[in-house]
Amino acid sequence: MIFQPKGVCSNAIDVELEEGIIKSVKFTGGCNGNTQGISRLVVGMKAEDAISRLKGIKCGFKSTSCPDQLACALEQMLENA
């Protein structure tokens, strides 16, 4: 699934889930080092666990962040599964 994040620097989040487990995450745009780190940390994790850890994280003065938007993408994927 390619998710279009809102309110952050990244333009897209490409997420692959298999049976509720995160197989891959790739951000387009955003802070390259941070988004690579997030992507590597969540691979192999249950989507629900990643959501609980990432949801609500803010970036500076913004009301959301790339990790928070990843949580939104994962929630949407689980709802549509």
PDB file with SEQRES, HELIX, SHEET and CRYST1 records, atoms N, CA, C and O in Angstrom:
SEQRES   1 A   81  MET ILE PHE GLN PRO LYS GLY VAL CYS SER ASN ALA ILE          
SEQRES   2 A   81  ASP VAL GLU LEU GLU GLU GLY ILE ILE LYS SER VAL LYS          
SEQRES   3 A   81  PHE THR GLY GLY CYS ASN GLY ASN THR GLN GLY ILE SER          
SEQRES   4 A   81  ARG LEU VAL VAL GLY MET LYS ALA GLU ASP ALA ILE SER          
SEQRES   5 A   81  ARG LEU LYS GLY ILE LYS CYS GLY PHE LYS SER THR SER          
SEQRES   6 A   81  CYS PRO ASP GLN LEU ALA CYS ALA LEU GLU GLN MET LEU          
SEQRES   7 A   81  GLU ASN ALA                                                  
HELIX    1 AA1 ASN A   32  VAL A   42  1                                  11    
HELIX    2 AA2 ALA A   47  LEU A   54  1                                   8    
HELIX    3 AA3 CYS A   66  ASN A   80  1                                  15    
SHEET    1 AA1 3 ILE A   2  PHE A   3  0                                        
SHEET    2 AA1 3 SER A  10  GLU A  18 -1                                        
SHEET    3 AA1 3 ILE A  21  GLY A  29 -1                                        
CRYST1    1.000    1.000    1.000  90.00  90.00  90.00 P 1           1          
ATOM      1  N   MET A   1       0.848  -1.176   0.000  1.00  0.00           N  
ATOM      2  CA  MET A   1       0.000   0.000   0.000  1.00  0.00           C  
ATOM      3  C   MET A   1       0.890   1.235   0.000  1.00  0.00           C  
ATOM      4  O   MET A   1       1.896   1.290   0.709  1.00  0.00           O  
ATOM      5  N   ILE A   2       0.519   2.200  -0.784  1.00  0.00           N  
ATOM      6  CA  ILE A   2       1.208   3.494  -0.757  1.00  0.00           C  
ATOM      7  C   ILE A   2       0.269   4.488  -0.090  1.00  0.00           C  
ATOM      8  O   ILE A   2      -0.823   4.769  -0.584  1.00  0.00           O  
ATOM      9  N   PHE A   3       0.718   5.012   1.040  1.00  0.00           N  
ATOM     10  CA  PHE A   3      -0.065   5.929   1.865  1.00  0.00           C  
ATOM     11  C   PHE A   3       0.426   7.348   1.625  1.00  0.00           C  
ATOM     12  O   PHE A   3       1.633   7.589   1.584  1.00  0.00           O  
ATOM     13  N   GLN A   4      -0.501   8.290   1.467  1.00  0.00           N  
ATOM     14  CA  GLN A   4      -0.158   9.703   1.286  1.00  0.00           C  
ATOM     15  C   GLN A   4      -0.248  10.407   2.644  1.00  0.00           C  
ATOM     16  O   GLN A   4      -1.346  10.726   3.100  1.00  0.00           O  
ATOM     17  N   PRO A   5       0.899  10.652   3.295  1.00  0.00           N  
ATOM     18  CA  PRO A   5       0.866  11.290   4.611  1.00  0.00           C  
ATOM     19  C   PRO A   5       0.440  12.756   4.532  1.00  0.00           C  
ATOM     20  O   PRO A   5       0.580  13.405   3.496  1.00  0.00           O  
ATOM     21  N   LYS A   6      -0.074  13.250   5.630  1.00  0.00           N  
ATOM     22  CA  LYS A   6      -0.520  14.636   5.710  1.00  0.00           C  
ATOM     23  C   LYS A   6       0.210  15.343   6.844  1.00  0.00           C  
ATOM     24  O   LYS A   6       0.378  14.788   7.930  1.00  0.00           O  
ATOM     25  N   GLY A   7       0.646  16.582   6.576  1.00  0.00           N  
ATOM     26  CA  GLY A   7       1.228  17.411   7.617  1.00  0.00           C  
ATOM     27  C   GLY A   7       2.682  17.117   7.941  1.00  0.00           C  
ATOM     28  O   GLY A   7       3.186  17.569   8.970  1.00  0.00           O  
ATOM     29  N   VAL A   8       3.375  16.359   7.073  1.00  0.00           N  
ATOM     30  CA  VAL A   8       4.784  16.038   7.305  1.00  0.00           C  
ATOM     31  C   VAL A   8       5.586  16.282   6.034  1.00  0.00           C  
ATOM     32  O   VAL A   8       5.023  16.569   4.977  1.00  0.00           O  
ATOM     33  N   CYS A   9       6.894  16.166   6.145  1.00  0.00           N  
ATOM     34  CA  CYS A   9       7.787  16.407   5.011  1.00  0.00           C  
ATOM     35  C   CYS A   9       7.788  15.264   4.001  1.00  0.00           C  
ATOM     36  O   CYS A   9       8.031  15.498   2.817  1.00  0.00           O  
ATOM     37  N   SER A  10       7.526  14.050   4.434  1.00  0.00           N  
ATOM     38  CA  SER A  10       7.522  12.922   3.501  1.00  0.00           C  
ATOM     39  C   SER A  10       6.296  13.001   2.595  1.00  0.00           C  
ATOM     40  O   SER A  10       5.235  13.479   2.998  1.00  0.00           O  
ATOM     41  N   ASN A  11       6.468  12.520   1.356  1.00  0.00           N  
ATOM     42  CA  ASN A  11       5.411  12.590   0.349  1.00  0.00           C  
ATOM     43  C   ASN A  11       4.602  11.307   0.257  1.00  0.00           C  
ATOM     44  O   ASN A  11       3.434  11.330  -0.133  1.00  0.00           O  
ATOM     45  N   ALA A  12       5.225  10.183   0.619  1.00  0.00           N  
ATOM     46  CA  ALA A  12       4.557   8.892   0.509  1.00  0.00           C  
ATOM     47  C   ALA A  12       5.216   7.899   1.457  1.00  0.00           C  
ATOM     48  O   ALA A  12       6.398   8.011   1.779  1.00  0.00           O  
ATOM     49  N   ILE A  13       4.424   6.926   1.896  1.00  0.00           N  
ATOM     50  CA  ILE A  13       4.941   5.822   2.713  1.00  0.00           C  
ATOM     51  C   ILE A  13       4.460   4.541   2.049  1.00  0.00           C  
ATOM     52  O   ILE A  13       3.259   4.296   1.937  1.00  0.00           O  
ATOM     53  N   ASP A  14       5.413   3.729   1.611  1.00  0.00           N  
ATOM     54  CA  ASP A  14       5.098   2.448   0.967  1.00  0.00           C  
ATOM     55  C   ASP A  14       5.269   1.361   2.024  1.00  0.00           C  
ATOM     56  O   ASP A  14       6.375   1.121   2.506  1.00  0.00           O  
ATOM     57  N   VAL A  15       4.162   0.706   2.378  1.00  0.00           N  
ATOM     58  CA  VAL A  15       4.162  -0.283   3.461  1.00  0.00           C  
ATOM     59  C   VAL A  15       3.692  -1.630   2.929  1.00  0.00           C  
ATOM     60  O   VAL A  15       2.723  -1.714   2.174  1.00  0.00           O  
ATOM     61  N   GLU A  16       4.397  -2.683   3.340  1.00  0.00           N  
ATOM     62  CA  GLU A  16       3.985  -4.041   2.992  1.00  0.00           C  
ATOM     63  C   GLU A  16       3.756  -4.825   4.272  1.00  0.00           C  
ATOM     64  O   GLU A  16       4.646  -4.942   5.115  1.00  0.00           O  
ATOM     65  N   LEU A  17       2.539  -5.363   4.406  1.00  0.00           N  
ATOM     66  CA  LEU A  17       2.158  -6.199   5.553  1.00  0.00           C  
ATOM     67  C   LEU A  17       1.884  -7.612   5.064  1.00  0.00           C  
ATOM     68  O   LEU A  17       1.355  -7.813   3.971  1.00  0.00           O  
ATOM     69  N   GLU A  18       2.245  -8.577   5.878  1.00  0.00           N  
ATOM     70  CA  GLU A  18       1.903  -9.963   5.592  1.00  0.00           C  
ATOM     71  C   GLU A  18       1.414 -10.601   6.877  1.00  0.00           C  
ATOM     72  O   GLU A  18       2.183 -10.781   7.821  1.00  0.00           O  
ATOM     73  N   GLU A  19       0.130 -10.943   6.912  1.00  0.00           N  
ATOM     74  CA  GLU A  19      -0.491 -11.546   8.089  1.00  0.00           C  
ATOM     75  C   GLU A  19      -0.269 -10.705   9.352  1.00  0.00           C  
ATOM     76  O   GLU A  19      -0.003 -11.237  10.429  1.00  0.00           O  
ATOM     77  N   GLY A  20      -0.384  -9.387   9.195  1.00  0.00           N  
ATOM     78  CA  GLY A  20      -0.260  -8.478  10.328  1.00  0.00           C  
ATOM     79  C   GLY A  20       1.156  -8.144  10.743  1.00  0.00           C  
ATOM     80  O   GLY A  20       1.360  -7.416  11.714  1.00  0.00           O  
ATOM     81  N   ILE A  21       2.146  -8.667  10.019  1.00  0.00           N  
ATOM     82  CA  ILE A  21       3.551  -8.393  10.320  1.00  0.00           C  
ATOM     83  C   ILE A  21       4.100  -7.446   9.257  1.00  0.00           C  
ATOM     84  O   ILE A  21       3.858  -7.633   8.065  1.00  0.00           O  
ATOM     85  N   ILE A  22       4.839  -6.431   9.694  1.00  0.00           N  
ATOM     86  CA  ILE A  22       5.414  -5.457   8.766  1.00  0.00           C  
ATOM     87  C   ILE A  22       6.599  -6.098   8.042  1.00  0.00           C  
ATOM     88  O   ILE A  22       7.571  -6.522   8.666  1.00  0.00           O  
ATOM     89  N   LYS A  23       6.497  -6.158   6.717  1.00  0.00           N  
ATOM     90  CA  LYS A  23       7.553  -6.756   5.893  1.00  0.00           C  
ATOM     91  C   LYS A  23       8.510  -5.702   5.348  1.00  0.00           C  
ATOM     92  O   LYS A  23       9.710  -5.953   5.236  1.00  0.00           O  
ATOM     93  N   SER A  24       7.988  -4.525   5.010  1.00  0.00           N  
ATOM     94  CA  SER A  24       8.855  -3.444   4.522  1.00  0.00           C  
ATOM     95  C   SER A  24       8.157  -2.103   4.678  1.00  0.00           C  
ATOM     96  O   SER A  24       6.929  -2.012   4.649  1.00  0.00           O  
ATOM     97  N   VAL A  25       8.967  -1.065   4.844  1.00  0.00           N  
ATOM     98  CA  VAL A  25       8.481   0.316   4.908  1.00  0.00           C  
ATOM     99  C   VAL A  25       9.490   1.175   4.167  1.00  0.00           C  
ATOM    100  O   VAL A  25      10.693   1.075   4.404  1.00  0.00           O  
ATOM    101  N   LYS A  26       8.996   2.024   3.267  1.00  0.00           N  
ATOM    102  CA  LYS A  26       9.874   2.952   2.559  1.00  0.00           C  
ATOM    103  C   LYS A  26       9.193   4.309   2.488  1.00  0.00           C  
ATOM    104  O   LYS A  26       8.092   4.440   1.952  1.00  0.00           O  
ATOM    105  N   PHE A  27       9.860   5.311   3.032  1.00  0.00           N  
ATOM    106  CA  PHE A  27       9.372   6.678   2.984  1.00  0.00           C  
ATOM    107  C   PHE A  27       9.955   7.360   1.750  1.00  0.00           C  
ATOM    108  O   PHE A  27      11.111   7.131   1.394  1.00  0.00           O  
ATOM    109  N   THR A  28       9.150   8.198   1.102  1.00  0.00           N  
ATOM    110  CA  THR A  28       9.636   9.062   0.036  1.00  0.00           C  
ATOM    111  C   THR A  28       9.626  10.471   0.594  1.00  0.00           C  
ATOM    112  O   THR A  28       8.577  10.992   0.970  1.00  0.00           O  
ATOM    113  N   GLY A  29      10.796  11.084   0.646  1.00  0.00           N  
ATOM    114  CA  GLY A  29      10.925  12.406   1.233  1.00  0.00           C  
ATOM    115  C   GLY A  29      11.090  12.300   2.742  1.00  0.00           C  
ATOM    116  O   GLY A  29      11.226  11.207   3.292  1.00  0.00           O  
ATOM    117  N   GLY A  30      11.077  13.434   3.389  1.00  0.00           N  
ATOM    118  CA  GLY A  30      11.266  13.453   4.835  1.00  0.00           C  
ATOM    119  C   GLY A  30      12.735  13.469   5.218  1.00  0.00           C  
ATOM    120  O   GLY A  30      13.599  13.595   4.350  1.00  0.00           O  
ATOM    121  N   CYS A  31      13.023  13.345   6.480  1.00  0.00           N  
ATOM    122  CA  CYS A  31      14.395  13.323   7.001  1.00  0.00           C  
ATOM    123  C   CYS A  31      14.970  11.928   6.755  1.00  0.00           C  
ATOM    124  O   CYS A  31      14.626  10.977   7.458  1.00  0.00           O  
ATOM    125  N   ASN A  32      15.827  11.813   5.777  1.00  0.00           N  
ATOM    126  CA  ASN A  32      16.281  10.523   5.275  1.00  0.00           C  
ATOM    127  C   ASN A  32      16.785   9.583   6.369  1.00  0.00           C  
ATOM    128  O   ASN A  32      16.356   8.430   6.426  1.00  0.00           O  
ATOM    129  N   GLY A  33      17.666  10.037   7.220  1.00  0.00           N  
ATOM    130  CA  GLY A  33      18.205   9.167   8.266  1.00  0.00           C  
ATOM    131  C   GLY A  33      17.141   8.700   9.233  1.00  0.00           C  
ATOM    132  O   GLY A  33      17.107   7.528   9.608  1.00  0.00           O  
ATOM    133  N   ASN A  34      16.272   9.609   9.638  1.00  0.00           N  
ATOM    134  CA  ASN A  34      15.209   9.246  10.585  1.00  0.00           C  
ATOM    135  C   ASN A  34      14.216   8.265   9.978  1.00  0.00           C  
ATOM    136  O   ASN A  34      13.814   7.303  10.633  1.00  0.00           O  
ATOM    137  N   THR A  35      13.819   8.500   8.738  1.00  0.00           N  
ATOM    138  CA  THR A  35      12.837   7.608   8.129  1.00  0.00           C  
ATOM    139  C   THR A  35      13.443   6.234   7.832  1.00  0.00           C  
ATOM    140  O   THR A  35      12.747   5.222   7.912  1.00  0.00           O  
ATOM    141  N   GLN A  36      14.732   6.191   7.490  1.00  0.00           N  
ATOM    142  CA  GLN A  36      15.387   4.892   7.314  1.00  0.00           C  
ATOM    143  C   GLN A  36      15.441   4.135   8.638  1.00  0.00           C  
ATOM    144  O   GLN A  36      15.215   2.926   8.684  1.00  0.00           O  
ATOM    145  N   GLY A  37      15.742   4.860   9.707  1.00  0.00           N  
ATOM    146  CA  GLY A  37      15.801   4.238  11.028  1.00  0.00           C  
ATOM    147  C   GLY A  37      14.465   3.672  11.458  1.00  0.00           C  
ATOM    148  O   GLY A  37      14.388   2.541  11.937  1.00  0.00           O  
ATOM    149  N   ILE A  38      13.410   4.456  11.287  1.00  0.00           N  
ATOM    150  CA  ILE A  38      12.064   3.996  11.632  1.00  0.00           C  
ATOM    151  C   ILE A  38      11.726   2.745  10.829  1.00  0.00           C  
ATOM    152  O   ILE A  38      11.229   1.758  11.371  1.00  0.00           O  
ATOM    153  N   SER A  39      12.004   2.804   9.526  1.00  0.00           N  
ATOM    154  CA  SER A  39      11.687   1.684   8.637  1.00  0.00           C  
ATOM    155  C   SER A  39      12.370   0.406   9.084  1.00  0.00           C  
ATOM    156  O   SER A  39      11.738  -0.649   9.127  1.00  0.00           O  
ATOM    157  N   ARG A  40      13.636   0.481   9.415  1.00  0.00           N  
ATOM    158  CA  ARG A  40      14.379  -0.712   9.827  1.00  0.00           C  
ATOM    159  C   ARG A  40      13.923  -1.236  11.181  1.00  0.00           C  
ATOM    160  O   ARG A  40      13.900  -2.445  11.410  1.00  0.00           O  
ATOM    161  N   LEU A  41      13.565  -0.336  12.067  1.00  0.00           N  
ATOM    162  CA  LEU A  41      13.143  -0.764  13.401  1.00  0.00           C  
ATOM    163  C   LEU A  41      11.822  -1.503  13.400  1.00  0.00           C  
ATOM    164  O   LEU A  41      11.627  -2.417  14.203  1.00  0.00           O  
ATOM    165  N   VAL A  42      10.904  -1.127  12.511  1.00  0.00           N  
ATOM    166  CA  VAL A  42       9.581  -1.734  12.553  1.00  0.00           C  
ATOM    167  C   VAL A  42       9.453  -3.017  11.725  1.00  0.00           C  
ATOM    168  O   VAL A  42       8.492  -3.766  11.900  1.00  0.00           O  
ATOM    169  N   VAL A  43      10.402  -3.280  10.830  1.00  0.00           N  
ATOM    170  CA  VAL A  43      10.319  -4.506  10.020  1.00  0.00           C  
ATOM    171  C   VAL A  43      10.364  -5.721  10.943  1.00  0.00           C  
ATOM    172  O   VAL A  43      11.229  -5.823  11.812  1.00  0.00           O  
ATOM    173  N   GLY A  44       9.416  -6.643  10.743  1.00  0.00           N  
ATOM    174  CA  GLY A  44       9.300  -7.837  11.574  1.00  0.00           C  
ATOM    175  C   GLY A  44       8.393  -7.661  12.779  1.00  0.00           C  
ATOM    176  O   GLY A  44       8.105  -8.625  13.488  1.00  0.00           O  
ATOM    177  N   MET A  45       7.943  -6.440  13.015  1.00  0.00           N  
ATOM    178  CA  MET A  45       7.090  -6.131  14.161  1.00  0.00           C  
ATOM    179  C   MET A  45       5.618  -6.312  13.782  1.00  0.00           C  
ATOM    180  O   MET A  45       5.240  -6.109  12.628  1.00  0.00           O  
ATOM    181  N   LYS A  46       4.798  -6.691  14.750  1.00  0.00           N  
ATOM    182  CA  LYS A  46       3.353  -6.717  14.529  1.00  0.00           C  
ATOM    183  C   LYS A  46       2.884  -5.291  14.292  1.00  0.00           C  
ATOM    184  O   LYS A  46       3.346  -4.361  14.953  1.00  0.00           O  
ATOM    185  N   ALA A  47       1.967  -5.120  13.351  1.00  0.00           N  
ATOM    186  CA  ALA A  47       1.453  -3.791  13.040  1.00  0.00           C  
ATOM    187  C   ALA A  47       0.859  -3.126  14.278  1.00  0.00           C  
ATOM    188  O   ALA A  47       1.064  -1.932  14.495  1.00  0.00           O  
ATOM    189  N   GLU A  48       0.123  -3.891  15.095  1.00  0.00           N  
ATOM    190  CA  GLU A  48      -0.495  -3.326  16.298  1.00  0.00           C  
ATOM    191  C   GLU A  48       0.555  -2.788  17.275  1.00  0.00           C  
ATOM    192  O   GLU A  48       0.347  -1.750  17.904  1.00  0.00           O  
ATOM    193  N   ASP A  49       1.680  -3.493  17.399  1.00  0.00           N  
ATOM    194  CA  ASP A  49       2.741  -3.040  18.302  1.00  0.00           C  
ATOM    195  C   ASP A  49       3.377  -1.749  17.793  1.00  0.00           C  
ATOM    196  O   ASP A  49       3.653  -0.838  18.574  1.00  0.00           O  
ATOM    197  N   ALA A  50       3.606  -1.674  16.490  1.00  0.00           N  
ATOM    198  CA  ALA A  50       4.178  -0.463  15.911  1.00  0.00           C  
ATOM    199  C   ALA A  50       3.228   0.716  16.096  1.00  0.00           C  
ATOM    200  O   ALA A  50       3.661   1.818  16.432  1.00  0.00           O  
ATOM    201  N   ILE A  51       1.946   0.488  15.880  1.00  0.00           N  
ATOM    202  CA  ILE A  51       0.952   1.549  16.057  1.00  0.00           C  
ATOM    203  C   ILE A  51       0.991   2.079  17.485  1.00  0.00           C  
ATOM    204  O   ILE A  51       0.997   3.290  17.702  1.00  0.00           O  
ATOM    205  N   SER A  52       1.017   1.168  18.459  1.00  0.00           N  
ATOM    206  CA  SER A  52       0.993   1.609  19.864  1.00  0.00           C  
ATOM    207  C   SER A  52       2.249   2.397  20.231  1.00  0.00           C  
ATOM    208  O   SER A  52       2.197   3.260  21.107  1.00  0.00           O  
ATOM    209  N   ARG A  53       3.353   2.121  19.588  1.00  0.00           N  
ATOM    210  CA  ARG A  53       4.601   2.836  19.894  1.00  0.00           C  
ATOM    211  C   ARG A  53       4.729   4.160  19.139  1.00  0.00           C  
ATOM    212  O   ARG A  53       5.347   5.097  19.645  1.00  0.00           O  
ATOM    213  N   LEU A  54       4.159   4.248  17.946  1.00  0.00           N  
ATOM    214  CA  LEU A  54       4.387   5.408  17.079  1.00  0.00           C  
ATOM    215  C   LEU A  54       3.263   6.437  17.100  1.00  0.00           C  
ATOM    216  O   LEU A  54       3.501   7.621  16.859  1.00  0.00           O  
ATOM    217  N   LYS A  55       2.051   5.998  17.384  1.00  0.00           N  
ATOM    218  CA  LYS A  55       0.888   6.902  17.326  1.00  0.00           C  
ATOM    219  C   LYS A  55       1.030   8.041  18.335  1.00  0.00           C  
ATOM    220  O   LYS A  55       1.346   7.827  19.506  1.00  0.00           O  
ATOM    221  N   GLY A  56       0.788   9.251  17.845  1.00  0.00           N  
ATOM    222  CA  GLY A  56       0.806  10.424  18.714  1.00  0.00           C  
ATOM    223  C   GLY A  56       2.139  11.147  18.791  1.00  0.00           C  
ATOM    224  O   GLY A  56       2.227  12.196  19.430  1.00  0.00           O  
ATOM    225  N   ILE A  57       3.183  10.616  18.156  1.00  0.00           N  
ATOM    226  CA  ILE A  57       4.476  11.299  18.151  1.00  0.00           C  
ATOM    227  C   ILE A  57       4.346  12.564  17.306  1.00  0.00           C  
ATOM    228  O   ILE A  57       3.775  12.533  16.216  1.00  0.00           O  
ATOM    229  N   LYS A  58       4.873  13.668  17.811  1.00  0.00           N  
ATOM    230  CA  LYS A  58       4.827  14.945  17.103  1.00  0.00           C  
ATOM    231  C   LYS A  58       6.219  15.328  16.639  1.00  0.00           C  
ATOM    232  O   LYS A  58       7.218  14.908  17.223  1.00  0.00           O  
ATOM    233  N   CYS A  59       6.277  16.128  15.584  1.00  0.00           N  
ATOM    234  CA  CYS A  59       7.545  16.625  15.051  1.00  0.00           C  
ATOM    235  C   CYS A  59       7.589  18.135  15.249  1.00  0.00           C  
ATOM    236  O   CYS A  59       6.912  18.884  14.544  1.00  0.00           O  
ATOM    237  N   GLY A  60       8.383  18.568  16.202  1.00  0.00           N  
ATOM    238  CA  GLY A  60       8.480  19.996  16.476  1.00  0.00           C  
ATOM    239  C   GLY A  60       7.129  20.611  16.765  1.00  0.00           C  
ATOM    240  O   GLY A  60       6.408  20.154  17.652  1.00  0.00           O  
ATOM    241  N   PHE A  61       6.782  21.656  16.012  1.00  0.00           N  
ATOM    242  CA  PHE A  61       5.515  22.365  16.214  1.00  0.00           C  
ATOM    243  C   PHE A  61       4.345  21.714  15.501  1.00  0.00           C  
ATOM    244  O   PHE A  61       3.201  22.137  15.670  1.00  0.00           O  
ATOM    245  N   LYS A  62       4.618  20.684  14.702  1.00  0.00           N  
ATOM    246  CA  LYS A  62       3.559  20.014  13.940  1.00  0.00           C  
ATOM    247  C   LYS A  62       2.732  19.110  14.861  1.00  0.00           C  
ATOM    248  O   LYS A  62       3.218  18.643  15.891  1.00  0.00           O  
ATOM    249  N   SER A  63       1.488  18.874  14.475  1.00  0.00           N  
ATOM    250  CA  SER A  63       0.612  18.022  15.285  1.00  0.00           C  
ATOM    251  C   SER A  63       0.795  16.541  14.972  1.00  0.00           C  
ATOM    252  O   SER A  63       0.151  15.693  15.590  1.00  0.00           O  
ATOM    253  N   THR A  64       1.667  16.223  14.017  1.00  0.00           N  
ATOM    254  CA  THR A  64       1.936  14.848  13.621  1.00  0.00           C  
ATOM    255  C   THR A  64       3.415  14.703  13.291  1.00  0.00           C  
ATOM    256  O   THR A  64       4.192  15.644  13.458  1.00  0.00           O  
ATOM    257  N   SER A  65       3.799  13.518  12.822  1.00  0.00           N  
ATOM    258  CA  SER A  65       5.191  13.247  12.454  1.00  0.00           C  
ATOM    259  C   SER A  65       5.194  12.088  11.465  1.00  0.00           C  
ATOM    260  O   SER A  65       4.158  11.466  11.228  1.00  0.00           O  
ATOM    261  N   CYS A  66       6.342  11.802  10.895  1.00  0.00           N  
ATOM    262  CA  CYS A  66       6.434  10.642  10.003  1.00  0.00           C  
ATOM    263  C   CYS A  66       6.109   9.340  10.750  1.00  0.00           C  
ATOM    264  O   CYS A  66       5.390   8.504  10.202  1.00  0.00           O  
ATOM    265  N   PRO A  67       6.610   9.131  11.980  1.00  0.00           N  
ATOM    266  CA  PRO A  67       6.213   7.921  12.707  1.00  0.00           C  
ATOM    267  C   PRO A  67       4.702   7.865  12.957  1.00  0.00           C  
ATOM    268  O   PRO A  67       4.097   6.801  12.826  1.00  0.00           O  
ATOM    269  N   ASP A  68       4.094   8.988  13.311  1.00  0.00           N  
ATOM    270  CA  ASP A  68       2.656   9.036  13.542  1.00  0.00           C  
ATOM    271  C   ASP A  68       1.896   8.732  12.256  1.00  0.00           C  
ATOM    272  O   ASP A  68       0.881   8.035  12.286  1.00  0.00           O  
ATOM    273  N   GLN A  69       2.373   9.243  11.139  1.00  0.00           N  
ATOM    274  CA  GLN A  69       1.729   8.971   9.858  1.00  0.00           C  
ATOM    275  C   GLN A  69       1.886   7.506   9.451  1.00  0.00           C  
ATOM    276  O   GLN A  69       0.993   6.939   8.823  1.00  0.00           O  
ATOM    277  N   LEU A  70       3.011   6.895   9.803  1.00  0.00           N  
ATOM    278  CA  LEU A  70       3.172   5.457   9.568  1.00  0.00           C  
ATOM    279  C   LEU A  70       2.130   4.684  10.377  1.00  0.00           C  
ATOM    280  O   LEU A  70       1.542   3.723   9.881  1.00  0.00           O  
ATOM    281  N   ALA A  71       1.905   5.103  11.618  1.00  0.00           N  
ATOM    282  CA  ALA A  71       0.872   4.464  12.442  1.00  0.00           C  
ATOM    283  C   ALA A  71      -0.493   4.605  11.778  1.00  0.00           C  
ATOM    284  O   ALA A  71      -1.280   3.658  11.788  1.00  0.00           O  
ATOM    285  N   CYS A  72      -0.786   5.764  11.206  1.00  0.00           N  
ATOM    286  CA  CYS A  72      -2.058   5.973  10.498  1.00  0.00           C  
ATOM    287  C   CYS A  72      -2.169   5.035   9.301  1.00  0.00           C  
ATOM    288  O   CYS A  72      -3.230   4.460   9.058  1.00  0.00           O  
ATOM    289  N   ALA A  73      -1.080   4.880   8.554  1.00  0.00           N  
ATOM    290  CA  ALA A  73      -1.074   3.976   7.403  1.00  0.00           C  
ATOM    291  C   ALA A  73      -1.347   2.546   7.843  1.00  0.00           C  
ATOM    292  O   ALA A  73      -2.137   1.837   7.221  1.00  0.00           O  
ATOM    293  N   LEU A  74      -0.692   2.129   8.912  1.00  0.00           N  
ATOM    294  CA  LEU A  74      -0.875   0.768   9.418  1.00  0.00           C  
ATOM    295  C   LEU A  74      -2.303   0.543   9.901  1.00  0.00           C  
ATOM    296  O   LEU A  74      -2.881  -0.515   9.654  1.00  0.00           O  
ATOM    297  N   GLU A  75      -2.873   1.527  10.586  1.00  0.00           N  
ATOM    298  CA  GLU A  75      -4.268   1.420  11.033  1.00  0.00           C  
ATOM    299  C   GLU A  75      -5.202   1.257   9.840  1.00  0.00           C  
ATOM    300  O   GLU A  75      -6.114   0.431   9.863  1.00  0.00           O  
ATOM    301  N   GLN A  76      -4.972   2.037   8.816  1.00  0.00           N  
ATOM    302  CA  GLN A  76      -5.806   1.967   7.619  1.00  0.00           C  
ATOM    303  C   GLN A  76      -5.681   0.589   6.963  1.00  0.00           C  
ATOM    304  O   GLN A  76      -6.675   0.010   6.524  1.00  0.00           O  
ATOM    305  N   MET A  77      -4.476   0.080   6.902  1.00  0.00           N  
ATOM    306  CA  MET A  77      -4.262  -1.244   6.304  1.00  0.00           C  
ATOM    307  C   MET A  77      -4.974  -2.337   7.089  1.00  0.00           C  
ATOM    308  O   MET A  77      -5.572  -3.239   6.501  1.00  0.00           O  
ATOM    309  N   LEU A  78      -4.911  -2.259   8.411  1.00  0.00           N  
ATOM    310  CA  LEU A  78      -5.576  -3.265   9.239  1.00  0.00           C  
ATOM    311  C   LEU A  78      -7.094  -3.177   9.104  1.00  0.00           C  
ATOM    312  O   LEU A  78      -7.774  -4.203   9.099  1.00  0.00           O  
ATOM    313  N   GLU A  79      -7.627  -1.967   8.996  1.00  0.00           N  
ATOM    314  CA  GLU A  79      -9.069  -1.786   8.838  1.00  0.00           C  
ATOM    315  C   GLU A  79      -9.560  -2.363   7.510  1.00  0.00           C  
ATOM    316  O   GLU A  79     -10.670  -2.887   7.423  1.00  0.00           O  
ATOM    317  N   ASN A  80      -8.719  -2.261   6.476  1.00  0.00           N  
ATOM    318  CA  ASN A  80      -9.112  -2.705   5.136  1.00  0.00           C  
ATOM    319  C   ASN A  80      -8.763  -4.170   4.871  1.00  0.00           C  
ATOM    320  O   ASN A  80      -9.052  -4.693   3.795  1.00  0.00           O  
ATOM    321  N   ALA A  81      -8.145  -4.829   5.845  1.00  0.00           N  
ATOM    322  CA  ALA A  81      -7.741  -6.228   5.628  1.00  0.00           C  
ATOM    323  C   ALA A  81      -8.912  -7.175   5.729  1.00  0.00           C  
ATOM    324  O   ALA A  81      -8.743  -8.385   5.572  1.00  0.00           O  
TER     325      ALA A  81                                                      
END                                                                             
